């Protein structure tokens, strides 16, 4: 699902990753992180997709909110576990969104 973000400016944290073969508990932990992030002040939404390459984009209202999320204890534990067990490689990018636009086909009855 596409996140419903406010009018810019806001920030995007783009997390790209390639997993190892060991993905025990990965999905459960990822789902928990999304639930915890939703409770954080400044969280605006999230979009995620995974095949061989996983990409998760979370949206935040400020750099301060992103920093507080990074310092969240449970998030820090999951991040450490990711480095030790789940990720072959990852990259985090933080970008300021200055413009966004989109399209929604209201006549699509395929659901």
C-alpha positions in Angstrom: 0.0 0.0 0.0 1.2 3.5 -0.8 1.7 5.7 2.3 -0.6 8.7 2.6 1.9 11.4 3.3 1.2 15.1 4.0 2.2 18.0 1.8 6.0 18.4 1.7 8.5 19.0 3.1 9.0 15.9 5.1 11.8 13.2 5.2 12.2 9.7 3.8 14.4 7.0 5.3 15.3 4.6 2.5 16.5 1.3 3.7 17.8 -1.2 1.1 18.9 -4.6 2.0 20.0 -8.1 0.8 19.3 -10.9 3.3 21.5 -13.8 4.2 20.1 -17.3 4.0 19.2 -17.1 7.8 15.9 -15.3 8.0 14.6 -16.9 11.2 12.3 -14.4 13.0 13.1 -11.8 10.3 9.4 -11.2 9.3 8.1 -11.1 12.8 10.8 -8.6 13.8 10.2 -6.5 10.7 6.4 -6.4 11.5 7.2 -5.5 15.1 9.4 -2.6 14.0 6.6 -1.2 11.8 4.2 -1.3 14.7 6.7 0.4 17.0 7.5 3.0 14.4 3.8 3.8 14.0 3.8 4.8 17.7 6.7 7.2 17.4 6.1 10.9 17.3 6.8 12.2 13.8 6.1 9.0 11.9 4.1 9.6 8.7 3.9 6.2 6.9 5.8 3.3 5.4 6.2 1.4 2.1 8.0 -1.8 1.7 8.8 -4.5 -0.9 11.1 -7.5 -0.9 12.4 -9.9 -3.4 16.1 -10.5 -3.7 16.5 -6.8 -2.8 14.4 -5.4 0.0 13.5 -1.7 0.1 11.6 0.0 2.9 10.9 3.7 2.9 9.6 5.3 6.0 8.4 8.8 6.1 9.0 11.3 9.0 8.1 14.9 9.8 11.6 15.8 11.0 15.2 14.8 11.3 14.8 14.8 15.1 12.0 12.2 14.8 14.3 10.0 12.6 17.1 10.3 15.2 14.7 9.3 18.1 13.6 6.3 16.1 17.2 5.3 15.5 17.8 5.5 19.3 14.7 3.5 20.2 16.0 0.5 22.3 14.0 -2.2 20.5 14.9 -0.8 17.1 18.6 -0.8 18.2 18.4 -4.4 19.3 16.8 -5.4 15.9 19.4 -3.4 14.0 22.2 -5.2 15.8 20.6 -8.6 15.1 20.2 -7.6 11.5 24.0 -7.0 11.2 24.8 -10.3 12.9 22.2 -12.6 11.4 19.9 -11.3 8.6 21.7 -8.9 6.3 24.4 -9.7 3.8 24.4 -6.0 3.1 22.3 -2.9 3.6 22.3 0.8 3.0 20.3 3.6 4.7 19.7 6.9 3.0 17.9 9.9 4.4 16.3 12.4 2.0 14.2 15.5 2.3 11.1 15.2 0.2 10.4 18.6 -1.4 7.7 17.5 -3.9 5.3 14.7 -4.4 2.4 13.9 -6.7 0.5 10.8 -7.7 -2.4 9.2 -9.4 -5.2 6.9 -8.2 -7.5 5.1 -10.6 -10.9 5.2 -8.9 -12.4 3.1 -11.7 -10.2 0.0 -11.1 -12.6 -2.7 -9.9 -9.9 -5.5 -9.8 -10.0 -5.7 -6.0 
